[in-house]
């Protein structure tokens, strides 16, 4: 059983790396198995199709990312500081990826959304659920900031959606230009979106 579980983990790990670096459509099952170092028959023991594998990779990726988002956005820091820390963590992740493989890989969830949303209903539906979960996490923080009188938005859900969209958009530009510094624009853009005055911007320690 240990060997079987190891084979599945190898396939997931290899697929995650390949999806992140090269996308979904360009990859075949044989190439994924070769990268994982497992026979092709092992793939179909665990996964019905490449799409099923993609869903498993998406869930695994989000489970890890979600822990990071929750650690930051549910901390005891002031609301606006939590948002800034989320943006800083995103930039740090992209810089680390660039250092590791020589290029900004972007957001795998965003990349797959662009590539697969018109191809696979199950994948599209799962990605929608994940992005809604991100919006909900951000909205709770915006509500807390509004209760403190730090933001002026009327529709917190709409504001949260816009912030997540800005995050994804700037990550996309960072990938396009292979420049994680593009993410420096997130913080001032989101402060403007939330109607935060300069006097209310938290001073970075």
MDTraj code that builds the backbone (N, CA, C; nanometers):
import mdtraj as md
import numpy as np

residues = "UNK UNK UNK UNK UNK UNK UNK UNK UNK UNK UNK UNK UNK UNK UNK UNK UNK UNK UNK UNK UNK UNK UNK UNK UNK UNK UNK UNK UNK UNK UNK UNK UNK UNK UNK UNK UNK UNK UNK UNK UNK UNK UNK UNK UNK UNK UNK UNK UNK UNK UNK UNK UNK UNK UNK UNK UNK UNK UNK UNK UNK UNK UNK UNK UNK UNK UNK UNK UNK UNK UNK UNK UNK UNK UNK UNK UNK UNK UNK UNK UNK UNK UNK UNK UNK UNK UNK UNK UNK UNK UNK UNK UNK UNK UNK UNK UNK UNK UNK UNK UNK UNK UNK UNK UNK UNK UNK UNK UNK UNK UNK UNK UNK UNK UNK UNK UNK UNK UNK UNK UNK UNK UNK UNK UNK UNK UNK UNK UNK UNK UNK UNK UNK UNK UNK UNK UNK UNK UNK UNK UNK UNK UNK UNK UNK UNK UNK UNK UNK UNK UNK UNK UNK UNK UNK UNK UNK UNK UNK UNK UNK UNK UNK UNK UNK UNK UNK UNK UNK UNK UNK UNK UNK UNK UNK UNK UNK UNK UNK UNK UNK UNK UNK UNK UNK UNK UNK UNK UNK UNK UNK UNK UNK UNK UNK UNK UNK UNK UNK UNK UNK UNK UNK UNK UNK".split()
xyz = np.array([
    [0.0831, -0.1214, 0.0000],
    [0.0000, 0.0000, 0.0000],
    [0.0859, 0.1255, 0.0000],
    [0.2028, 0.1168, 0.0698],
    [0.2920, 0.2317, 0.0728],
    [0.3407, 0.2679, -0.0653],
    [0.3770, 0.1651, -0.1459],
    [0.4229, 0.1899, -0.2815],
    [0.3137, 0.2519, -0.3674],
    [0.1907, 0.2021, -0.3500],
    [0.0778, 0.2526, -0.4284],
    [0.0545, 0.4006, -0.3996],
    [0.0536, 0.4342, -0.2711],
    [0.0326, 0.5736, -0.2328],
    [0.1455, 0.6600, -0.2859],
    [0.2679, 0.6082, -0.2852],
    [0.3831, 0.6825, -0.3337],
    [0.3681, 0.7119, -0.4829],
    [0.3195, 0.6158, -0.5585],
    [0.3000, 0.6353, -0.7024],
    [0.1985, 0.7463, -0.7283],
    [0.0897, 0.7458, -0.6530],
    [-0.0117, 0.8502, -0.6706],
    [0.0460, 0.9876, -0.6389],
    [0.1217, 0.9965, -0.5303],
    [0.1812, 1.1245, -0.4928],
    [0.2811, 1.1724, -0.5969],
    [0.3545, 1.0794, -0.6563],
    [0.4498, 1.1158, -0.7605],
    [0.3775, 1.1720, -0.8831],
    [0.2662, 1.1110, -0.9193],
    [0.1883, 1.1596, -1.0335],
    [0.1333, 1.2985, -1.0039],
    [0.0790, 1.3179, -0.8856],
    [0.0240, 1.4488, -0.8488],
    [0.1323, 1.5559, -0.8485],
    [0.2474, 1.5220, -0.7926],
    [0.3564, 1.6185, -0.7837],
    [0.4080, 1.6553, -0.9225],
    [0.4272, 1.5542, -1.0072],
    [0.4753, 1.5808, -1.1430],
    [0.3741, 1.6624, -1.2221],
    [0.2464, 1.6267, -1.2103],
    [0.1419, 1.6987, -1.2832],
    [0.1327, 1.8431, -1.2358],
    [0.1444, 1.8641, -1.1077],
    [0.1388, 2.0000, -1.0537],
    [0.2486, 2.0859, -1.1149],
    [0.3700, 2.0339, -1.1161],
    [0.4827, 2.1088, -1.1724],
    [0.4633, 2.1352, -1.3209],
    [0.4204, 2.0342, -1.3938],
    [0.4029, 2.0488, -1.5387],
    [0.2865, 2.1418, -1.5732],
    [0.1749, 2.1290, -1.5013],
    [0.0617, 2.2186, -1.5258],
    [0.1027, 2.3638, -1.4988],
    [0.1792, 2.3834, -1.3925],
    [0.2201, 2.5178, -1.3529],
    [0.3135, 2.5794, -1.4564],
    [0.4019, 2.4982, -1.5108],
    [0.5028, 2.5500, -1.6025],
    [0.4567, 2.5522, -1.7480],
    [0.3729, 2.4548, -1.7873],
    [0.3412, 2.4404, -1.9294],
    [0.1926, 2.4400, -1.9615],
    [0.1080, 2.4399, -1.8610],
    [-0.0344, 2.4362, -1.8868],
    [-0.0869, 2.2940, -1.8985],
    [-0.2113, 2.2834, -1.9389],
    [-0.2827, 2.1539, -1.9420],
    [-0.2823, 2.0894, -2.0803],
    [-0.3181, 2.1632, -2.1807],
    [-0.3448, 2.1055, -2.3125],
    [-0.2223, 2.0432, -2.3775],
    [-0.1053, 2.1010, -2.3524],
    [0.0154, 2.0540, -2.4198],
    [0.0697, 1.9239, -2.3620],
    [0.0140, 1.8789, -2.2527],
    [0.0672, 1.7611, -2.1840],
    [-0.0167, 1.6375, -2.2115],
    [0.0512, 1.5238, -2.2242],
    [-0.0171, 1.3967, -2.2361],
    [0.0072, 1.3118, -2.1130],
    [-0.0724, 1.2092, -2.0965],
    [-0.0591, 1.1212, -1.9813],
    [0.0785, 1.0554, -1.9790],
    [0.1275, 1.0150, -2.0947],
    [0.2572, 0.9480, -2.1006],
    [0.3686, 1.0392, -2.0497],
    [0.3636, 1.1655, -2.0867],
    [0.4666, 1.2594, -2.0431],
    [0.4592, 1.2828, -1.8929],
    [0.3383, 1.2908, -1.8401],
    [0.3224, 1.3087, -1.6960],
    [0.3788, 1.1885, -1.6215],
    [0.3484, 1.0685, -1.6710],
    [0.3982, 0.9466, -1.6060],
    [0.5500, 0.9376, -1.6139],
    [0.6067, 0.9797, -1.7281],
    [0.7519, 0.9784, -1.7426],
    [0.8164, 1.0719, -1.6413],
    [0.7592, 1.1903, -1.6262],
    [0.8128, 1.2867, -1.5296],
    [0.7985, 1.2356, -1.3866],
    [0.6913, 1.1595, -1.3623],
    [0.6670, 1.1049, -1.2287],
    [0.7507, 0.9799, -1.2015],
    [0.8017, 0.9191, -1.3090],
    [0.8790, 0.7972, -1.2927],
    [0.7941, 0.6765, -1.2581],
    [0.6704, 0.6732, -1.3125],
    [0.5802, 0.5603, -1.2857],
    [0.5267, 0.5079, -1.4192],
    [0.4899, 0.3810, -1.4265],
    [0.4338, 0.3272, -1.5516],
    [0.2965, 0.3867, -1.5807],
    [0.2634, 0.3920, -1.7103],
    [0.1373, 0.4527, -1.7509],
    [0.0181, 0.3818, -1.6884],
    [0.0295, 0.2509, -1.6668],
    [-0.0808, 0.1779, -1.6061],
    [-0.1145, 0.2278, -1.4670],
    [-0.0157, 0.2804, -1.3976],
    [-0.0399, 0.3328, -1.2629],
    [-0.1317, 0.4547, -1.2674],
    [-0.1198, 0.5318, -1.3746],
    [-0.2031, 0.6514, -1.3870],
    [-0.3508, 0.6138, -1.3813],
    [-0.3895, 0.5180, -1.4631],
    [-0.5312, 0.4834, -1.4735],
    [-0.5809, 0.4015, -1.3547],
    [-0.4891, 0.3582, -1.2715],
    [-0.5299, 0.2945, -1.1458],
    [-0.5877, 0.4006, -1.0511],
    [-0.5328, 0.5217, -1.0600],
    [-0.5737, 0.6292, -0.9689],
    [-0.6681, 0.7305, -1.0322],
    [-0.6548, 0.7528, -1.1636],
    [-0.7298, 0.8608, -1.2285],
    [-0.7981, 0.8089, -1.3546],
    [-0.9241, 0.8472, -1.3706],
    [-0.9991, 0.8043, -1.4887],
    [-0.9516, 0.8731, -1.6157],
    [-0.9004, 0.9945, -1.6015],
    [-0.8610, 1.0736, -1.7175],
    [-0.7671, 1.1845, -1.6733],
    [-0.7126, 1.2546, -1.7711],
    [-0.6277, 1.3697, -1.7397],
    [-0.7098, 1.4794, -1.6716],
    [-0.8359, 1.4913, -1.7084],
    [-0.9222, 1.5911, -1.6441],
    [-0.9423, 1.5588, -1.4966],
    [-0.9593, 1.4309, -1.4648],
    [-0.9727, 1.3900, -1.3245],
    [-0.8460, 1.4244, -1.2475],
    [-0.7318, 1.4026, -1.3113],
    [-0.6045, 1.4392, -1.2489],
    [-0.5983, 1.5896, -1.2264],
    [-0.6411, 1.6674, -1.3249],
    [-0.6391, 1.8130, -1.3112],
    [-0.7215, 1.8579, -1.1913],
    [-0.8365, 1.7977, -1.1718],
    [-0.9206, 1.8324, -1.0564],
    [-0.8494, 1.8006, -0.9260],
    [-0.7800, 1.6865, -0.9219],
    [-0.7071, 1.6488, -0.8007],
    [-0.5924, 1.7460, -0.7738],
    [-0.5222, 1.7857, -0.8794],
    [-0.4125, 1.8810, -0.8645],
    [-0.4655, 2.0164, -0.8175],
    [-0.5764, 2.0591, -0.8756],
    [-0.6386, 2.1864, -0.8361],
    [-0.6757, 2.1837, -0.6885],
    [-0.7376, 2.0753, -0.6432],
    [-0.7780, 2.0651, -0.5026],
    [-0.6567, 2.0669, -0.4103],
    [-0.5528, 1.9944, -0.4493],
    [-0.4317, 1.9894, -0.3674],
    [-0.3649, 2.1263, -0.3612],
    [-0.3579, 2.1933, -0.4760],
    [-0.2966, 2.3256, -0.4824],
    [-0.3743, 2.4253, -0.3960],
    [-0.5061, 2.4243, -0.4080],
    [-0.5866, 2.5188, -0.3316],
    [-0.5805, 2.4881, -0.1825],
    [-0.5738, 2.3622, -0.1440],
    [-0.5663, 2.3277, -0.0019],
    [-0.4433, 2.3926, 0.0618],
    [-0.3319, 2.3901, -0.0098],
    [-0.2095, 2.4525, 0.0407],
    [-0.2222, 2.6044, 0.0400],
    [-0.2709, 2.6580, -0.0702],
    [-0.2847, 2.8029, -0.0822],
    [-0.3864, 2.8572, 0.0180],
    [-0.4928, 2.7838, 0.0393],
    [-0.5971, 2.8268, 0.1320],
    [-0.5422, 2.8414, 0.2734],
    [-0.4568, 2.7486, 0.3133],
    [-0.3971, 2.7588, 0.4469],
    [-0.3181, 2.8888, 0.4604],
    [-0.2463, 2.9253, 0.3541],
    [-0.1711, 3.0500, 0.3574],
    [-0.2610, 3.1722, 0.3638],
    [-0.3658, 3.1726, 0.2831],
    [-0.4607, 3.2844, 0.2851],
    [-0.5260, 3.2975, 0.4225],
    [-0.5688, 3.1864, 0.4794],
    [-0.6368, 3.1909, 0.6089],
    [-0.5409, 3.2346, 0.7200],
    [-0.4178, 3.1893, 0.7148],
    [-0.3195, 3.2295, 0.8159],
    [-0.3018, 3.3809, 0.8160],
    [-0.2992, 3.4397, 0.6972],
    [-0.2798, 3.5843, 0.6860],
    [-0.4086, 3.6610, 0.7146],
    [-0.5164, 3.6221, 0.6496],
    [-0.6397, 3.7013, 0.6562],
    [-0.7183, 3.6807, 0.7847],
    [-0.6870, 3.5775, 0.8600],
    [-0.7544, 3.5539, 0.9882],
    [-0.6629, 3.5807, 1.1076],
    [-0.5548, 3.6521, 1.0824],
    [-0.4607, 3.6824, 1.1904],
    [-0.5158, 3.7952, 1.2778],
    [-0.4393, 3.8315, 1.3797],
    [-0.4806, 3.9393, 1.4697],
    [-0.4365, 4.0772, 1.4219],
    [-0.3698, 4.0828, 1.3076],
    [-0.3248, 4.2118, 1.2545],
    [-0.4456, 4.2964, 1.2145],
    [-0.4229, 4.4278, 1.2039],
    [-0.5301, 4.5168, 1.1587],
    [-0.5755, 4.4748, 1.0183],
    [-0.7025, 4.4978, 0.9848],
    [-0.7559, 4.4508, 0.8563],
    [-0.6747, 4.4926, 0.7348],
    [-0.6421, 4.6209, 0.7230],
    [-0.5670, 4.6660, 0.6066],
    [-0.4282, 4.6046, 0.6028],
    [-0.3692, 4.5837, 0.7183],
    [-0.2381, 4.5201, 0.7232],
    [-0.2465, 4.3752, 0.6751],
    [-0.3556, 4.3079, 0.7066],
    [-0.3733, 4.1698, 0.6589],
    [-0.3786, 4.1658, 0.5068],
    [-0.4487, 4.2615, 0.4471],
    [-0.4572, 4.2659, 0.3012],
    [-0.3197, 4.2909, 0.2400],
    [-0.2456, 4.3837, 0.2987],
    [-0.1119, 4.4122, 0.2461],
    [-0.0232, 4.2880, 0.2577],
    [-0.0338, 4.2164, 0.3671],
    [0.0471, 4.0960, 0.3842],
    [0.0123, 3.9897, 0.2808],
    [-0.1147, 3.9825, 0.2424],
    [-0.1548, 3.8877, 0.1388],
    [-0.0865, 3.9212, 0.0065],
    [-0.0846, 4.0486, -0.0290],
    [-0.0208, 4.0906, -0.1534],
    [0.1304, 4.0652, -0.1479],
    [0.1909, 4.0938, -0.0329],
    [0.3350, 4.0726, -0.0186],
    [0.3692, 3.9241, -0.0283],
    [0.2850, 3.8396, 0.0301],
    [0.3076, 3.6960, 0.0236],
    [0.2946, 3.6455, -0.1197],
    [0.1990, 3.7025, -0.1942],
    [0.1817, 3.6645, -0.3347],
    [0.3049, 3.7009, -0.4159],
    [0.3557, 3.8200, -0.3948],
    [0.4766, 3.8618, -0.4673],
    [0.5953, 3.7736, -0.4292],
    [0.6075, 3.7409, -0.3010],
    [0.7187, 3.6566, -0.2555],
    [0.7120, 3.5184, -0.3199],
    [0.5905, 3.4655, -0.3355],
    [0.5731, 3.3343, -0.3994],
    [0.6190, 3.3380, -0.5450],
    [0.5832, 3.4439, -0.6157],
    [0.6225, 3.4557, -0.7561],
    [0.7727, 3.4766, -0.7708],
    [0.8321, 3.5507, -0.6789],
    [0.9769, 3.5699, -0.6823],
    [1.0493, 3.4373, -0.6553],
    [0.9975, 3.3607, -0.5614],
    [1.0588, 3.2321, -0.5297],
    [1.0516, 3.1378, -0.6491],
    [0.9373, 3.1391, -0.7192],
    [0.9221, 3.0544, -0.8382],
    [1.0199, 3.0967, -0.9468],
    [1.0369, 3.2274, -0.9628],
    [1.1307, 3.2778, -1.0636],
    [1.2732, 3.2359, -1.0289],
    [1.3079, 3.2438, -0.9020],
    [1.4420, 3.2032, -0.8592],
    [1.4632, 3.0540, -0.8815],
    [1.3554, 2.9767, -0.8648],
    [1.3654, 2.8314, -0.8735],
    [1.3742, 2.7808, -1.0171],
    [1.2908, 2.8373, -1.1065],
    [1.2859, 2.7827, -1.2420],
    [1.3186, 2.8851, -1.3509],
    [1.3537, 3.0070, -1.3099],
    [1.3981, 3.1062, -1.4060],
    [1.2882, 3.1895, -1.4681],
    [1.1642, 3.1626, -1.4311],
    [1.0534, 3.2385, -1.4897],
    [0.9402, 3.2509, -1.3892],
    [0.8644, 3.3583, -1.4003],
    [0.7450, 3.3748, -1.3176],
    [0.6383, 3.2795, -1.3708],
    [0.5880, 3.1919, -1.2860],
    [0.4921, 3.0904, -1.3331],
    [0.3486, 3.1383, -1.3267],
    [0.3244, 3.2468, -1.2535],
    [0.1879, 3.2963, -1.2405],
    [0.1071, 3.2125, -1.1430],
    [-0.0242, 3.2264, -1.1506],
    [-0.1167, 3.1516, -1.0641],
    [-0.1689, 3.0317, -1.1427],
    [-0.1430, 2.9117, -1.0945],
    [-0.1887, 2.7942, -1.1668],
    [-0.3402, 2.7932, -1.1817],
    [-0.4118, 2.8384, -1.0803],
    [-0.5576, 2.8406, -1.0878],
    [-0.6041, 2.9397, -1.1945],
    [-0.5394, 3.0556, -1.1992],
    [-0.5733, 3.1534, -1.3015],
    [-0.5363, 3.1053, -1.4407],
    [-0.4181, 3.0422, -1.4511],
    [-0.3751, 2.9898, -1.5808],
    [-0.4732, 2.8855, -1.6338],
    [-0.5153, 2.7943, -1.5458],
    [-0.6089, 2.6902, -1.5883],
    [-0.7466, 2.7485, -1.6193],
    [-0.7837, 2.8553, -1.5497],
    [-0.9114, 2.9208, -1.5795],
    [-0.9126, 2.9723, -1.7227],
    [-0.8029, 3.0354, -1.7628],
    [-0.7932, 3.0881, -1.8986],
    [-0.7896, 2.9764, -2.0022],
    [-0.7224, 2.8681, -1.9688],
    [-0.7005, 2.7613, -2.0664],
    [-0.8174, 2.6643, -2.0769],
    [-0.8837, 2.6347, -1.9645],
    [-0.9774, 2.5223, -1.9615],
    [-1.1233, 2.5595, -1.9398],
    [-1.1523, 2.6857, -1.9137],
    [-1.2891, 2.7212, -1.8749],
    [-1.3915, 2.6881, -1.9818],
    [-1.3498, 2.6845, -2.1083],
    [-1.4435, 2.6513, -2.2160],
    [-1.4327, 2.5063, -2.2608],
    [-1.3514, 2.4272, -2.1894],
    [-1.3284, 2.2901, -2.2303],
    [-1.3864, 2.1876, -2.1335],
    [-1.3857, 2.2195, -2.0060],
    [-1.4226, 2.1195, -1.9056],
    [-1.5137, 2.1821, -1.8007],
    [-1.6391, 2.1428, -1.8003],
    [-1.7358, 2.2007, -1.7069],
    [-1.6986, 2.1725, -1.5614],
    [-1.6489, 2.0529, -1.5349],
    [-1.6153, 2.0164, -1.3971],
    [-1.5012, 2.1033, -1.3452],
    [-1.4033, 2.1265, -1.4305],
    [-1.2900, 2.2104, -1.3907],
    [-1.3359, 2.3549, -1.3721],
    [-1.4166, 2.4038, -1.4647],
    [-1.4675, 2.5410, -1.4537],
    [-1.5463, 2.5594, -1.3235],
    [-1.6308, 2.4626, -1.2927],
    [-1.7107, 2.4720, -1.1709],
    [-1.6253, 2.4720, -1.0457],
    [-1.5217, 2.3881, -1.0446],
    [-1.4347, 2.3830, -0.9256],
    [-1.3562, 2.5126, -0.9104],
    [-1.3079, 2.5670, -1.0196],
    [-1.2339, 2.6925, -1.0132],
    [-1.3243, 2.8073, -0.9674],
    [-1.4487, 2.8064, -1.0109],
    [-1.5438, 2.9076, -0.9641],
    [-1.5602, 2.8994, -0.8127],
    [-1.5717, 2.7792, -0.7604],
    [-1.5862, 2.7604, -0.6155],
    [-1.4653, 2.8142, -0.5405],
    [-1.3469, 2.7892, -0.5949],
    [-1.2245, 2.8336, -0.5284],
    [-1.2140, 2.9855, -0.5281],
    [-1.2424, 3.0478, -0.6421],
    [-1.2328, 3.1931, -0.6462],
    [-1.3401, 3.2584, -0.5580],
    [-1.4565, 3.1970, -0.5480],
    [-1.5580, 3.2487, -0.4561],
    [-1.5108, 3.2366, -0.3113],
    [-1.4406, 3.1283, -0.2807],
    [-1.3851, 3.1117, -0.1451],
    [-1.2823, 3.2207, -0.1167],
    [-1.2019, 3.2554, -0.2159],
    [-1.1055, 3.3638, -0.1991],
    [-1.1777, 3.4964, -0.1744],
    [-1.2819, 3.5203, -0.2520],
    [-1.3587, 3.6439, -0.2365],
    [-1.4180, 3.6518, -0.0955],
    [-1.4707, 3.5419, -0.0459],
    [-1.5299, 3.5404, 0.0886],
    [-1.4258, 3.5719, 0.1953],
    [-1.3050, 3.5159, 0.1811],
    [-1.1991, 3.5430, 0.2783],
    [-1.1622, 3.6910, 0.2782],
    [-1.1530, 3.7501, 0.1594],
    [-1.1177, 3.8921, 0.1492],
    [-1.2316, 3.9796, 0.1988],
    [-1.3544, 3.9407, 0.1695],
    [-1.4683, 4.0234, 0.2096],
    [-1.4770, 4.0370, 0.3614],
    [-1.4505, 3.9306, 0.4335],
    [-1.4547, 3.9375, 0.5800],
    [-1.3587, 4.0449, 0.6311],
    [-1.2427, 4.0556, 0.5692],
    [-1.1441, 4.1556, 0.6107],
    [-1.1905, 4.2959, 0.5734],
    [-1.2495, 4.3096, 0.4567],
    [-1.3002, 4.4414, 0.4157],
    [-1.4118, 4.4873, 0.5096],
    [-1.4985, 4.3961, 0.5484],
    [-1.6062, 4.4295, 0.6431],
    [-1.5463, 4.4778, 0.7749],
    [-1.4418, 4.4098, 0.8209],
    [-1.3769, 4.4505, 0.9463],
    [-1.3158, 4.5891, 0.9332],
    [-1.2563, 4.6176, 0.8173],
    [-1.1980, 4.7503, 0.7949],
    [-1.3065, 4.8569, 0.7885],
    [-1.4204, 4.8225, 0.7282],
    [-1.5301, 4.9195, 0.7195],
    [-1.5862, 4.9482, 0.8581],
    [-1.5952, 4.8486, 0.9422],
    [-1.6451, 4.8685, 1.0784],
    [-1.5546, 4.9605, 1.1591],
    [-1.4292, 4.9641, 1.1229],
    [-1.3334, 5.0541, 1.1899],
    [-1.3306, 5.1919, 1.1252],
    [-1.4118, 5.2108, 1.0208],
    [-1.4163, 5.3382, 0.9521],
    [-1.2981, 5.3647, 0.8609],
    [-1.2294, 5.2577, 0.8190],
    [-1.1075, 5.2731, 0.7388],
    [-1.1333, 5.2651, 0.5884],
    [-1.2471, 5.2087, 0.5487],
    [-1.2799, 5.2010, 0.4067],
    [-1.4212, 5.2543, 0.3873],
    [-1.4497, 5.2942, 0.2633],
    [-1.5774, 5.3607, 0.2373],
    [-1.6654, 5.2859, 0.1392],
    [-1.6301, 5.1627, 0.1031],
    [-1.7087, 5.0898, 0.0030],
    [-1.8467, 5.0539, 0.0575],
    [-1.9462, 5.0587, -0.0294],
    [-2.0822, 5.0227, 0.0092],
    [-2.1067, 4.8728, -0.0070],
    [-2.0562, 4.8161, -0.1142],
    [-2.0783, 4.6741, -0.1442],
    [-1.9473, 4.5992, -0.1191],
    [-1.9371, 4.5357, -0.0045],
    [-1.8119, 4.4696, 0.0325],
    [-1.7837, 4.3468, -0.0549],
    [-1.8897, 4.2776, -0.0986],
    [-1.8682, 4.1596, -0.1823],
    [-1.8121, 4.2008, -0.3181],
    [-1.8683, 4.3066, -0.3750],
    [-1.8198, 4.3566, -0.5030],
    [-1.6752, 4.4038, -0.4912],
    [-1.6444, 4.4698, -0.3803],
    [-1.5076, 4.5168, -0.3578],
    [-1.4115, 4.3994, -0.3456],
    [-1.4545, 4.2951, -0.2767],
    [-1.3693, 4.1766, -0.2600],
    [-1.3452, 4.1085, -0.3946],
    [-1.4500, 4.0992, -0.4763],
    [-1.4334, 4.0417, -0.6098],
    [-1.3335, 4.1231, -0.6923],
    [-1.3440, 4.2530, -0.6830],
    [-1.2539, 4.3399, -0.7584],
    [-1.1101, 4.3232, -0.7114],
    [-1.0908, 4.3046, -0.5813],
    [-0.9562, 4.2873, -0.5282],
    [-0.8954, 4.1550, -0.5735],
    [-0.9738, 4.0491, -0.5707],
    [-0.9247, 3.9193, -0.6174],
    [-0.8939, 3.9270, -0.7669],
    [-0.9791, 3.9969, -0.8419],
    [-0.9561, 4.0129, -0.9850],
    [-0.8279, 4.0921, -1.0107],
    [-0.8040, 4.1964, -0.9312],
    [-0.6807, 4.2732, -0.9456],
    [-0.5595, 4.1870, -0.9134],
    [-0.5712, 4.1062, -0.8095],
    [-0.4617, 4.0169, -0.7717],
    [-0.4283, 3.9225, -0.8867],
    [-0.5312, 3.8587, -0.9429],
    [-0.5099, 3.7665, -1.0539],
    [-0.4542, 3.8394, -1.1763],
    [-0.5051, 3.9579, -1.2024],
    [-0.4605, 4.0333, -1.3185],
    [-0.3143, 4.0739, -1.3092],
    [-0.2724, 4.1197, -1.1926],
    [-0.1331, 4.1605, -1.1774],
    [-0.0394, 4.0398, -1.1783],
    [-0.0858, 3.9264, -1.1270],
    [-0.0050, 3.8042, -1.1355],
    [0.0109, 3.7635, -1.2819],
    [-0.0969, 3.7796, -1.3591],
    [-0.0896, 3.7502, -1.5022],
    [0.0123, 3.8399, -1.5716],
    [0.0118, 3.9696, -1.5391],
    [0.1090, 4.0608, -1.5983],
    [0.2512, 4.0262, -1.5534],
    [0.2643, 3.9864, -1.4259],
    [0.3967, 3.9469, -1.3759],
    [0.4504, 3.8293, -1.4564],
    [0.3619, 3.7363, -1.4903],
    [0.4017, 3.6215, -1.5723],
    [0.4343, 3.6656, -1.7139],
    [0.3499, 3.7488, -1.7724],
    [0.3683, 3.7935, -1.9101],
    [0.5022, 3.8645, -1.9278],
    [0.5355, 3.9514, -1.8325],
    [0.6587, 4.0285, -1.8422],
    [0.7753, 3.9637, -1.7668],
    [0.7481, 3.8472, -1.7067],
    [0.8484, 3.7774, -1.6252],
    [0.9100, 3.8723, -1.5231],
    [0.8230, 3.9447, -1.4559],
    [0.8683, 4.0489, -1.3642],
    [0.7751, 4.0558, -1.2435],
    [0.8137, 3.9940, -1.1313],
    [0.7272, 3.9963, -1.0130],
    [0.7079, 4.1347, -0.9531],
    [0.7908, 4.2312, -0.9926],
    [0.7747, 4.3679, -0.9418],
    [0.6436, 4.4297, -0.9867],
    [0.5821, 4.3719, -1.0901],
    [0.4495, 4.4184, -1.1329],
    [0.3500, 4.4131, -1.0174],
    [0.3738, 4.3240, -0.9224],
    [0.2810, 4.3075, -0.8103],
    [0.2920, 4.4209, -0.7086],
    [0.3939, 4.5069, -0.7239],
    [0.4048, 4.6227, -0.6351],
    [0.2863, 4.7165, -0.6502],
    [0.2184, 4.7080, -0.7636],
    [0.1081, 4.8006, -0.7917],
    [-0.0220, 4.7594, -0.7222],
    [-0.0235, 4.6387, -0.6710],
    [-0.1472, 4.5882, -0.6109],
    [-0.1927, 4.6709, -0.4914],
    [-0.1020, 4.6979, -0.4011],
    [-0.1392, 4.7637, -0.2768],
    [-0.1978, 4.9031, -0.3006],
    [-0.1303, 4.9927, -0.3716],
    [-0.1915, 5.1249, -0.3952],
    [-0.3214, 5.1165, -0.4747],
    [-0.3296, 5.0227, -0.5685],
    [-0.4527, 5.0089, -0.6471],
    [-0.5699, 4.9685, -0.5592],
    [-0.5452, 4.8764, -0.4675],
    [-0.6537, 4.8289, -0.3817],
    [-0.6915, 4.9317, -0.2759],
    [-0.5948, 5.0112, -0.2294],
    [-0.6277, 5.1196, -0.1372],
    [-0.7214, 5.2191, -0.2049],
    [-0.6925, 5.2494, -0.3313],
    [-0.7791, 5.3403, -0.4063],
    [-0.9169, 5.2791, -0.4249],
    [-0.9214, 5.1507, -0.4543],
    [-1.0483, 5.0811, -0.4725],
    [-1.1339, 5.0878, -0.3458],
    [-1.0689, 5.0781, -0.2312],
    [-1.1404, 5.0774, -0.1035],
    [-1.1680, 5.2180, -0.0503],
    [-1.1160, 5.3189, -0.1173],
    [-1.1380, 5.4546, -0.0718],
    [-1.0649, 5.4880, 0.0558],
    [-0.9427, 5.4351, 0.0700],
    [-0.8650, 5.4574, 0.1913],
    [-0.7813, 5.5834, 0.1731],
    [-0.7886, 5.6740, 0.2703],
    [-0.7095, 5.7959, 0.2649],
    [-0.5666, 5.7661, 0.3115],
    [-0.4729, 5.8515, 0.2730],
    [-0.3326, 5.8305, 0.3094],
    [-0.3133, 5.8237, 0.4601],
    [-0.3919, 5.9010, 0.5333],
    [-0.3752, 5.9039, 0.6797],
    [-0.4162, 5.7716, 0.7450],
    [-0.4933, 5.6908, 0.6725],
    [-0.5393, 5.5644, 0.7283],
    [-0.4538, 5.4467, 0.6858],
    [-0.3577, 5.4710, 0.5972],
    [-0.2724, 5.3611, 0.5506],
    [-0.1799, 5.3191, 0.6623],
    [-0.1801, 5.1929, 0.7001],
    [-0.0915, 5.1483, 0.8080],
    [0.0547, 5.1613, 0.7688],
    [0.1357, 5.2059, 0.8656],
    [0.2790, 5.2201, 0.8426],
    [0.3437, 5.0849, 0.8574],
    [0.4228, 5.0460, 0.7573],
    [0.4871, 4.9157, 0.7596],
    [0.5955, 4.9122, 0.8655],
    [0.5920, 4.8073, 0.9465],
    [0.6899, 4.7979, 1.0554],
    [0.8280, 4.7686, 0.9991],
])
top = md.Topology()
chain = top.add_chain()
for i, resn in enumerate(residues, 1):
    res = top.add_residue(resn, chain, resSeq=i)
    for name in ("N", "CA", "C"):
        top.add_atom(name, md.element.get_by_symbol(name[0]), res)
traj = md.Trajectory(xyz[None], top)
